[in-house]
């Protein structure tokens, strides 16, 4: 394991800094005391990786701050593609009290909502918009704009304060100097949380060259990263599709899952592959931020959590149809999350998004349930279930399956497919049985790293 001693500022000094200044403050202080310390490894696991040290980041932040101070723009739209550029833009805008927006590729058409804001790309050059008025230092409250992933509809812009953006950051000593893998999109809520956490605590942010399972694992091994924040989909790919020798070399201390619900079998697989890792499931949304964490290694959350205030002040409720409700505080309104839950023993487990439900002739089918059944069929490593339009029933159930390598002895792709359909007919209502089951090499994901539930 690659451990580092975190130089000043101490956690208390960092916590004392104004919240919007903390990212720049932390990077600058690490650069002052350990200028050559690696801040970011970009393109890790690939043929052209590059390292960026804290001194380089701090210098770029100071330079952009000077430009922001001269121009005082209404706001900045981060158009950069490199993670290090996004970090510089965020840190400089925070300390200069300039609003900043992070727009993923699939939300770039929302830029029209940010009138008179100035775009900054990887060049980090700030060109004033002559049509925009110069903003006074305290004229506009500092905020950060992030686009939703579009899981349950078209992407939309959500405004956050720096307080809400950093609310989930862990500043205690045990979080300092760690190696973090960034497999989320760096412009989305989850990705922003990862690079903020890493750089606020003097860590080393490892950005793989791609989300290919072997590339991600090679990045983990080569850079001795110990913290993996990921979607369950990405983790499942690492466990079922990656090179076994690379998997055996990976040494993870922490796995943090978010973006989708993790089922019991996946959590068990993760415990077997990484017995030393603490596995945490985070429930968060772009709109609400982090709501709660589950650290007991089990799917869902305890039944006792429903109807009472949790440690962070949030209160969970449920509609009659099973939709999870969240009230962040006594002074805030209850929010319908779009996530469906059901009671299983002493747990509430997630059954999927309301928007994912497939309606076949008026009957509801939950894709996750069908996927869990398919993954239990010998020879199937992963599965995706989605809805397809039907002129007769409105929708029909379709599925894709990735086979294990090697196949079970005596099996063929066709015999596994036949066995999977037989298992579905035995374990599901007739309307839930896939009418289409394709064998594919890998399951496609959307830009947020999640599995799409509708026909592309």
LUMVEXDREN-997515 format. One record per residue: residue in three letters; x, y, z of N, C-alpha, C in turn. Coordinates in pm, whole numbers, plus 50000, padded with zeros to 5 digits. Atoms other than C-alpha are relative to their C-alpha. Layout:
N
AlaXYZXYZXYZ...
//
This chain:
456
Unk500844988050000500005000050000500885012450000Unk499244987650008501215034949917499375010250096Unk500524990449903500705056850224500895012150006Unk499254987549993501775092850266499615007350126Unk500314991549885502025115850563499485013249949Unk500634987850049499715145250510500625012150069Unk499414988149938501545178350564498925009750042Unk500974989649966499915208950709499385005349873Unk500824997249884497185221150694499434987450065Unk500635010949927495825198450960498525000049968Unk501445000250024492185187250935499275011750062Unk500694988949934491205214451183500245013149925Unk499724987950077492975241550979499175000449873Unk500795000750122491245229850664498545003050029Unk501404997849965487865229450838499745014550038Unk500164986049962488475265050960499975009549880Unk499994991450120488965278450607498595001749947Unk501324998450063485905293150430499754988549905Unk500265012450073484175264150260500325001149853Unk499744998650143484505278449909501515001249971Unk498554998850016488275283349967500744986850021Unk499285011749948489055248350093500784992349896Unk499275007750101490015231249768501305006949963Unk498794992550034492465258549667500965000450119Unk499194999349877493685261450028500784987050019Unk499365012949979494415224050055501094997349897Unk499025002450107496185221449718501225009050018Unk498904990549984498275252549784500904996150117Unk499215003749883499375240550129500814987449976Unk499235012050031500365205950006501145003649905Unk498964995850095502255222349718501135007550070Unk498974992349928504065245349960500964990850074Unk499155008649918505355216750174500534987749926Unk499575011650078505555188149922499725002649853Unk500334995750137505655204349576500004988849897Unk499895010850099506615172149393499014988750023Unk500965010849974503875151049546499024998749884Unk500935002550110501715135049279498575002850043Unk501404996949973498205149549275499094991649913Unk500855007150096496765132848964500864991649907Unk499425008450105497785103748743498924998349895Unk500985000650107495905107548415500394989549897Unk499735010450099495555079948156500644987750061Unk499395011449930496575053948417499524986849941Unk500335013150055496655018048301500104999449850Unk499864999450145497185029447943501465001949961Unk498644998750052500215035447723500565014150016Unk499524986149996500425073147772499545007050127Unk500404993649875499865080748139500885012150027Unk499224988149964501005113948279499675003750144Unk500214996249860501415127748630500015015150013Unk500084985749970500515161948763500255001450149Unk499694998549858502075172749091499225011850060Unk500764989549930500595195849353500505014049967Unk499464986950033502945224449263499445004949867Unk500554996250131501725224248903498545004250014Unk501404996349977498095224549017499905013650067Unk500064987449925498715252649264500365011949912Unk499624989250088500475273649002498915003549901Unk501094997650095497635269348753498815006750069Unk501104993849925495085278349020500285014950022Unk499644986049975496945310549110499895008449873Unk500064992750127497205320448744498565002849959Unk501404998150037493485314948677499315009550097Unk500574990649903492615333248999500295014549960Unk499664986650043494455363548867499105004849887Unk500894996450112492395363048548498585002550049Unk501364998349946489145358748743499885013250075Unk500044987649923490035387948969499945012249908Unk500014988850094490625410448668498675001149926Unk501204999950086487545400248467498715000150081Unk501195001449917485045392048747498784995949917Unk501125004350083482735371848518498774996550082Unk501255004049934479105364348601500114985650049Unk499805013949964480045327648607500904993449898Unk499115007450088482345301848451499364986549966Unk500415013250046481315271748243501264992049971Unk498815008250018483975244648270499824991249876Unk500065007650125484465231547915501194990649986Unk498785008050006487655212948000499684985149994Unk500135014550008488085176047922500964993050097Unk499035006049909491095169748146499575002250145Unk500404999049859490415162548511500785010850072Unk499204989949931493275184648626499515014149970Unk500534986850035491765214148440498715002950076Unk501234998349924488385208648605500305003650145Unk499594997149862490115208648945500465014550013Unk499494986349997491925241148868498865010049990Unk501134990850018488735258048749499165000750127Unk500815000349878486785246749057500695007450114Unk499274993949888489485257349304500115015249983Unk499854985750024490085291349143498675007350013Unk501324993749990486385299149110499515000550144Unk500415000149860485755289049469500655011150079Unk499314990049919488425311249617499725014249952Unk500334986750051487465340349390498505002850006Unk501444998249983483755335849472499285002149866Unk500624999450132482805330649108499204987149979Unk500795012150027479935306349026500644991949887Unk499405008850100481055276248822499014988849966Unk500905010650046479115250648614500804988949935Unk499405011850061480155215248524498934993149916Unk500985005750091478345201948219500604987849929Unk499575012150070478775166048101499645001249852Unk500214999250145478775159247727498524999749964Unk501415001450038475085149347723499135011250057Unk500774988749947474065181647899500505013449946Unk499414987850054475995206747688498965009349937Unk501024991450060472795219047523499305008850104Unk500584991949894471805233847860500785013050023Unk499154988349978474495260347830499245013149980Unk500784987950024471885285147705499345005450125Unk500614995549875470435286548058500955008750082Unk498984992649922473695301948185500395012549922Unk499824987950081473355335748024501195008350048Unk498844991449977476515356748000501154993250074Unk498885006949936478665330048165501114997849897Unk498835001350086482185326048023500514985750002Unk499505013650009483525292747898501524999750016Unk498575002149984486965280148003500304985549967Unk499675013750041488555249747838501354996050059Unk498745005149945491785230347894501165010049990Unk498964989850006493835260747795500035008550126Unk500184992149877492585277248118500155015049974Unk499974985850036492495310347931498615005950018Unk501274993449974489755334148038499875012149908Unk500264989050093488395356447765498695006750042Unk501194992949952485965382947887498935000749892Unk501144998350089482505384147733499625014850002Unk500254985549998482115420647628498535003550019Unk501434997249984478315417347635499544998550144Unk500395002649861478295406948001500535011050092Unk499574990049902478485430848292501034994050094Unk499015004549903481425428548527499334998450135Unk500675002949874480255412148849500825005050118Unk499324995649879481105427949181500284987950089Unk499515011449922482855405949437498914992750077Unk501025006349918479855399349663498605001449940Unk501314997350059477075406849415499144987649986Unk500745012450022476105370449356500524989550096Unk499595010649908476125342149607500794989349924Unk499185010250063478835316849526499224987049990Unk500655012950013477435284549386500644991849889Unk499505009650098478225254049176498814993649932Unk501105005750078475965241648899500464986749941Unk499705013450051475925204548810498774994749927Unk501125005850074473775186248554499704986150051Unk500405013549962471795155148646500414990249891Unk499565010250094472635122348476498974996549895Unk501045003250096469315120148295499464985950014Unk500475013649979468505086248447498494998849985Unk501465000750003464805094248480499395011149915Unk500504989350086464465121348215501155007949943Unk498934992050058466415147248018500855006550110Unk499154993449899469415161948206499495014150030Unk500384986549960468715193748400501085005650091Unk499004993549917470845218848585499505001150144Unk500314999249857470935217648965501055009050065Unk499104990649934472435245649172500304995450143Unk499555003649864474465237549485500865011250056Unk499034991449933476325258149740501274991850022Unk498795007449966479905249249827499804991950129Unk500315007849879478525238050164499424986549964Unk500625012750036476335211750002500954991349917Unk499065007550082479085201849756501024992650086Unk498975006049915481555194750037499434993150124Unk500625005549879479045181650291500454985750030Unk499645014049979480105145350238501504997750010Unk498555001749997483875151750236500484995750138Unk499415005049875485815132550502501375006550017Unk498744992749979488605154050647500844994150113Unk499265005949888489695131950938501324994049951Unk498645004050034493305120150948500074987049920Unk499895012950068492585084650828499705000749851Unk500314998450142491425098150492501135006949924Unk498944992250064494675116450417500994991449923Unk498925006250076497165106850148499634987049931Unk500415012650060495115078649994500025000949847Unk500065000750146495105067349632498584996649956Unk501395001450042491665071649473499904997349851Unk500275002650142490465056849144498775008149958Unk501144992450052488205079748939499484993249874Unk500625006450116485975059048711498665006649965Unk501184992150032483005082648728500385011349904Unk499814988050080482605110948478500375011550095Unk499494989749909484595139448637499125012450005Unk500884988249998481875164948552498664997250067Unk501275003549935479025146348726500175000150152Unk499984998849854478095147549093500944989850064Unk499195010449936479705114149185501485002149971Unk498614997950034482915121748997500595012150071Unk499554988149929483195156449147500294996650147Unk499795003949861482835141249493501314992550019Unk498765007849988485735117549426501235008949992Unk498774992050009488255143149306500095010750107Unk499964990949886487245167849576500574993050123Unk499545007449882487755141649847501504997149992Unk498595003550015491115130749709500915012050021Unk499094988549998492635165349667499855008650124Unk500154992949872491175180549984500884993750108Unk499275007349897493125154450178501384995449953Unk498635003050043496445154249993500174986649935Unk499955013250060495605122449808500555000049859Unk499535002150136496595108449470498814994949919Unk501175003350081493805108149213500474992449876Unk499595008550111494215079748963498854999249900Unk501034999650103492265084648639500354989849892Unk499675010250101492245052948422499795005349858Unk500114995950139492655056548048498634996949942Unk501355003450043489225040248003499334992250112Unk500725008249902486545020848192500104985249969Unk499775014150028487694988448037500484993150128Unk499655006249872487944963848330501494997650019Unk498565002549987491554953948257500775013050019Unk499334987049986492584990548220499835005550141Unk500264995049864490935000048550500844992250101Unk499235008049906492564971048735501505002549985Unk498584997150021495944978348576500365013350066Unk499784987149935495625014248698500064998450152Unk500015002649855494785001949049501314993650044Unk498785007349963497764978349054501245008649980Unk498804992250030500335001148887500175011950094Unk499934987949917499475031549098499734997250147Unk500235004249862498795011949419498845007750063Unk501204993449947495375028049457499294990650096Unk500645008249897493435016049759498525003150019Unk501414996249983490045033549730499314999949864Unk500755001150125487545024349457498575004650021Unk501414996050005484355045149430499484996349860Unk500485004750131482225029849151498534996650005Unk501365005450008478815019649031500084984850018Unk500025014749995477794983549101500284993749864Unk499755005350134477884978448723501494998949972Unk498565000350023481574987448705500674989450087Unk499415010049911482434966149008499724986049948Unk500355013350052480584936348858500884996549880Unk499135002550115482614940048539501414996350044Unk498675003249949485864940048735500044985650051Unk500035013149936484814908548918499764988649902Unk500395011050092483484889048619500735000149867Unk499454999250135485284901548308501485003349994Unk498604995650005488744913648406500964988250009Unk498925009849993492014894648384500154995250145Unk499935005749864492184871148685501315003450069Unk498714997149936495884877948743500065014450049Unk500074986249954495264915448763499125001350123Unk500924999549887492334910348997500704995250128Unk499315005549883494534889849230501045009650056Unk498974990749954497124917749248499425012750063Unk500604987749948494674945649336499834999350150Unk500104999449854494784956249701499155012250038Unk500914989149967491754977149795499685000050149Unk500394998549860491084990550144498545004450014Unk501374994849996487755007250061499364999049862Unk500824999950121485035002149802498735007650034Unk501204992049977482275028149784499114999049877Unk500925002250111479275019549568498905010449999Unk501074990150012476775044849437499485000649858Unk500584998350133474605054749144498954989949965Unk500955010950021472715021749143499964991850129Unk500095008949884471574996249399500894987849978Unk499185012150005473944967549478499224988450061Unk500725011449947472424933049524500914991550089Unk499265008449907473454907049781501094991649937Unk498945008050063475344883849542501225008149959Unk498864991750039477494912449412500835003850123Unk499284996449878478374923449766500814988150051Unk499295012049957479344887649850501214997449910Unk498875001550092481524885349537501115009950034Unk499014989849968483244917749635500754996450128Unk499355004149875483934904949987501004988849976Unk499115011250030485474873449843501255004749926Unk498874995250081487674891849591500895009650078Unk499254989949925488714919749829499674998850149Unk500395002549861488474905450183500425010950098Unk499534989549908490384934650339499275013249980Unk500634987250033488194961550185498725002250081Unk501264995949939485484980050375499075004649889Unk500944996950108482434981750149498905009150054Unk501024990249961480165012150178499105002749881Unk500964996250104476995018949982499485014050033Unk500424986149981476115055749936498745002649920Unk501204995850072472635067749851500075015149987Unk499884985750026472935101949688499385003149865Unk500474995350130471425122049405500615013749974Unk499474986750033472585153049219499205010950069Unk500854989949939469615172049359500155000750151Unk500005000549854469845160849723501394999250061Unk498715002949942473525153049764499964986450070Unk499985012749928474435124349997498904999750105Unk501105001549905471445111750198500394990650113Unk499575009449895472795081250382501044990349944Unk499015010350033475505054450387499644987150072Unk500215013249939475165017250452501364993150005Unk498655005649982478285000850594500014985750053Unk500055013649944477074966650712500204989049897Unk499715010050103477784949450379498794992849946Unk501225006650046474154939850317499255008949901Unk500774992550099471834950050034498925008350068Unk501054991549945469384978450099500405006850128Unk499744993649871469044994150442499054994350104Unk500845005949895467574983750780498595005750001Unk501404995949988463794985050823499845011150103Unk500114990249891464335005551140500335014249956Unk499664986650045465645034750935498795007649947Unk501164993450059462255041950780499205007050109Unk500854992849907460295068950960500725006850114Unk499274992949894463065082451181501185007549942Unk498894991950047465855107851150501304992250008Unk498725006750005469245094051048501105009250053Unk498904992549940472665105751163500205013749937Unk499804987250067472905133250903498805009250004Unk501194991749990469415146250979498914996749901Unk501025003650099467615130850681498984990450060Unk501065008849954464325112950734499454992649877Unk500465008250111463165084250511498534996350018Unk501405004250001459565076650417499734991849875Unk500345008250115457725055550163498545002049962Unk501354999350050454665059749946499384986049997Unk500695013050004452065032349920500504991149888Unk499525008050112453475021549586501474996150015Unk498625003949975456965017149738501055010149964Unk499004990050036458625049349624500625006250125Unk499274994449886461305061749864499835015150004Unk500114985649977460715096450010501145004450092Unk498904994949919463495117850156499695014350045Unk500094986649945463235148050385501365003150063Unk498634997549956466695162950434500085005950140Unk500034994149867465745182750745498575003550036Unk501364996549957462745193650947499455012049923Unk500424987750068462685226350756499844998249849Unk500085002150144462765210550408498804991349965Unk501155007950046460005194750202500424985649971Unk499765013950033459705157550147500124998749848Unk499725001250142461105147349808499784985649955Unk500185013250060459955118049595501224996949915Unk498715002850064463165101449475499894992849867Unk500115008250120461815079449197500554986150017Unk499465013349972463505049349359498964991650075Unk500995008949941461295019649452500684990250095Unk499465009249902461894998349760498924990250044Unk500955009649943460284967549914500654993150120Unk499515006349879460584950250248500324985349975Unk499575013950009462564917750250500644996350133Unk499505003049866462954904150600500145012650082Unk499774988149919464504930950819500695011049922Unk499384989950085465724951550520498985005749902Unk500664994650118464274974950263501024999649888Unk499095001050114465874966849929499435007549881Unk500414992450118465794987149610499604990549888Unk500465008350111463794972049326500195006949865Unk499744993050125464654998649068499435014050001Unk500564986750018463715032848939498564998849950Unk501384999850051460055041248878500025000449846Unk499934998550145461065050948524500514987449930Unk499485012350060462695016648471498954989149987Unk501015010749998459534996248534499474997649859Unk500525004050131458414977248223498554995850018Unk501435003149989454644975848176499594991549881Unk500385009750104453544945247980498524997150013Unk501445002249995449814945547907499385004250132Unk500534995149874449194965248225500684994150123Unk499305006349887451394942648445501425005450010Unk498684994149979454594956648598501074989250012Unk498825008649991457974940248556501175008550048Unk498854992849946460984951348763501274993949942Unk498815005650066464184947048555501004993750095Unk498995005349907466414941648859499694985850043Unk500375013549956464454910848967500354989849893Unk499705009350110464834894748625501514998549986Unk498545000750010468534903648616500594991250110Unk499505008249890469134887848957499814985349970Unk500255014050035467544855748834500964995449891Unk499125003850110469584855548513501444998350047Unk498625001149952472854861348698500224987450084Unk499885012449923472104830548906500074987649913Unk499945011450092472094808348597501464996549971Unk498625003850030475354788548556500385003749857Unk499544996050132477344802948269499735014549967Unk500304985950024475954838448293500745008650103Unk499224991349912478304864948433499265012850032Unk500704987449980476124895648388498795000449907Unk501214999050080472744905748248499435014050006Unk500724987350006470764936048144498594997149951Unk501405001550040466964936948125499425013749973Unk500534987050039465144965047949498674998349926Unk501295000450067461814974047793500105003849853Unk500084996750142461064974147421498545002849965Unk501384996950039457974989747260499344988149931Unk500785010750063455254965347154498645005449959Unk501304995350048452204973046941498854992650067Unk501075008249941450264945747121499895002050151Unk500034999349853451254947847490500495013350055Unk499434987349954452674983147504501504999250014Unk498585002949988456064969547606500184985050012Unk499635013949972457824936247618501375000050067Unk498755001249927460754923947824501084994449909Unk498845004750076464114920647651501204999250093Unk498845001849913467434909647795501254997349919Unk498685003350053471134907047721500764992650109Unk499215007549903473494882647888501444998949954Unk498575002150024477284881047912500374986750061Unk499675013449951478654845847946501335000150076Unk498765001549925481364834748185501104994849909Unk498845005550070484864826648063500874992850101Unk500575008750104485364797848046498554996350032Unk501355005049978481894783148002500044987850090Unk500055012349922480794755848243500234987949910Unk499675011950079482004721648127498744993949938Unk501125006250071479704706547866498955009849952Unk500994990050039477864739447805500375006649868Unk499824991750118477414759647488499205012750020Unk500814987849988476094795047445498514997449984Unk501425002650024472824781247312499374992250116Unk500575007549888472384756547598499855008950124Unk500124990549888473034784347852498805009049978Unk501144991550032470514806747675498704992550026Unk501225008049979467924778747680499754998050149Unk500145001949857468604772348048499545012750070Unk500414987249942468214809448128498515002549978Unk501434998150028464824811247957499154990450081Unk500755009849919463714779548137499945004750146Unk499984994949863464774795048470499025011650015Unk500934988749995462764826348389498564995249998Unk501375005350004459664806348299499624993450131Unk500285006849873460004787348625499895009950116Unk499934991149885460734816948851499275013249987Unk500664987150021458744845848700498574998049951Unk501325000050062455204854448607500185000349849Unk499855000650147454554849148233500375013449937Unk499714987150062454664886648160501435004650027Unk498634996249968458154888848316501064992449925Unk499035008150074459794862748095500485007649877Unk499504992750118462094879047835499524993749870Unk500375004750133460764876247483501205000249907Unk498744999450074464234884747354501134998250101Unk498825002049916467464871847511501214998449910Unk498815000050086470664880847329501254997350082Unk498695002049940474134868447414500945010749945Unk499134989050042476544898147405501354998950070Unk498665000349940480224903947481500105008850124Unk500004991549882479554932447726498695007850006Unk501214992249979476694952547874500335014749979Unk499774985750025476494988047742499585008350122Unk500374990749893476395016647992499855013949940Unk500174986350046475355052947958501195008450049Unk498844991949960477785082248010500235000850150Unk499854999649855477115081148386500484986650056Unk499535013049955478295044948399498894991050050Unk501145008049956474795031348462499444992149883Unk500615008450102472845004648276498695006449951Unk501254994450052470165019348045498884989649999Unk501135009349988466705004148083499015001049884Unk500884998850117465185013847750500814996849876Unk499325003150124466005003547397500725012349947Unk499194988850048468795025347260499465005349868
//
